[in-house]
Amino acid sequence: MASVITTTTTTTALTLTSLHLTKLSFLSLHRSATSFRTLSPRLCSSLSSLHHHDSPSFSPKHPSSSTLLNPNISDDLLAPHAFPAASSLHALVEKTAPRKVVVAEKKKAATTTTEEPKYSKAARRFFNQRFREPPQRLAKVLAAAGVASRRSSEELIFQRKVTVNGTVCDKPQTRVDPGKDVIYVNGNRLPKRLPPKVYLALNKPKGYICSSGQKESKSVLCLFDDFLKSWDKRFPGELKPRLFTVGRLDVATTGLIIVTNDGDFAQRVSHPSSNLTKEYLATVVGQVHKRHLMALSQGTAIDGVHCTPESVELLPRQPDNLRDRLRIVVNEGRNHEVRELVKNAGLEIHSLKRTRIGGFRLSTDLRLGKYVELRENDLKALGWEKSKLLK
């Protein structure tokens, strides 16, 4: 009796082991297939008839147990209960197949939308200076190299103090390439590489002029001495730029002033055709009434041209300042335009500050006499697109 029990137990264990191995073999077969439809037609028809066999029998007396122990039987002839339930297979196929399709689509989209690698800032600058810069006017090249202003450079050319490739040149509009042409000014050779473009925004203090011609007055350019002193450390091997202001503010006006060495940029921003509005904050003496606002909005004649402000607004009084303040936006920006508008309205200006040019506004955190370098977005706000760079 004990031997019979032992034989039965052994047969049961072998049956369970064979069933477990068969299930593992089938699952590996299923995982290697891309979907349920890739199975053989005969096997699919066999699996379709297994909806009512949800739980296999593990009885050692089952007639198919001997079949499972016979390794010579082909997979197509395996007993139905040797496979997982058909409902489980369908659920597994529906769960895994779409996921593979989604992953494949994501990989394909990532491959098609891959952007070209971006180059470093130094590489883009080198490319633009060597390959993208077309020949320019001689006077402009001299001014960009820091020899003198564009007008003074033209005078040097007219005085026959400039040679190009060994020949005296007396025409400022002559097109030259500093990287290829040999240019001498007063016996000194012009460097092949021009200094990089610089764009700065200064909060101009009172008492400074926007010109370097008058030695008896303080120029705003002296506020950039530390910037030029640290130039060699920041840009080793590069020429120092010759800075100048974009437009002007009178000596008593404070606020935003742009400083650069890019003549094209300065011409674009300061020219009336750019249609860049300029916003001023005027603190006046006395109380502002409705008639003053009406007179301001009607404009006044300046240099024979009638100038009308874009908008005029009376601001609320501040606790620490009992004077009335006006926000005045002008379009043309003629010389002393805001002061003339306020004077024509019967008011007197106590202080005047420019706060905005175009879409670029002076930061309230920037103290008087301090400056910041303009970024790409700041230049776009000023209506300027820099030369196309490598991406």
Steps between C-alpha positions, in 0.01 A plus 500: 500500500779738583668432166179587316470828688865579426454423131186715483676790673795476266276492195310805628821695557630412156170604345500835675862561406435417137191721497696789649777460241243486221337821621841672518583380149172637367543833673845537349349414162235766549749767609712443190199562275405857410130435546245223538445487124856388428440153645442208267140457374472151649615621842264800485207271423594282792524799733165635386326183623636544850259764632327239721831365639580780743671279757709197404465172686793376700366157575760227460225277364424735211543313173725768354752487781692229323505710187667784687770264613569385144759729339436357153159661469503815279380837630197494270371185668534618857194464720277807530543531874876538454453861379388807695140612473404665170353800681835557671680482165268752336539740793877462490516564124275806525715637782843452344449545124384867498780594737760376251338704224499816714865452597592450134312815399673703773841377387416587140380848596811560710715398205322727251492806731865487607653847471846572375758542775554857609846650490664700773480878516868532410452280193201704383692827547799365306276382216316832476815707505686290242226389262176689556631857500477652148734781388414827675561870447851608590383773740278251679785251536727766647233606748428138599871440556508788748711736292253789533135581453353446156509870420860534621593189302362660186718806565809275531412343167452837332839607637655201318628343821351159425641240263337179378729228361780752457288760316378827651121499527308830519144364466320408825246286311767260373410141588769312690536174686725541806565126502650504149598861421810664650394836647733759652398816688775754569759227447335256740348183364137429579444161665335235288239416761250760612390507866177314582176692523408637843153609617457666840215676682602775743300675769643845431550723803450875500794720400642271227498575128458248219807612306874462540598819317480746791784443743366738762185291551457149631407249232285192555773300326729539802251286692620204290867521595476187714331319212786582265765419760361148541468453123826308456400250769153446360598500132868413472651591166205719394527871426336740742183656361449871445178573688250777425144580600188430294333841490545748783358618828569852618722555799209543744302195384552161658396149406540257214773552242634229267878471447651287223770473234259385227431789265225322308319423823530859619368633169207259505392580857543877484346556156136622498406230249546236772180631668638419844307682770687653793347534843595774748411563861477876562475642851358855478486805721149591613170322461387349171146583385284382216595794280865401529422150382298635208784729396751215522287269287465767228879521458724786398728615217869403527746615232214580269336158542182445704566221749216320677564251782379143470338512845494712817402368843490655847637251753385467863709679756753303702518520881864612490454742207228766510571625149277406207643257249417457133560201277563631148552274200642651181561344161755716320724586794623836373752705689349625830155391379359408842632815663347714225165322534488559876614860462237571234231363735592761764688264734857485624701179516666414828661176379480288186581131458475270198369157596437315174609477136281285277429177682802523732437651843763616746511273802398661827782311674770662285659781696619830355833466320466123458450304180398155376585310184207456262398147413347369178144556624587857602631576152183359345297727730696789349410385150843364415575155358863401535676337208401141438704260705574134471247290692 
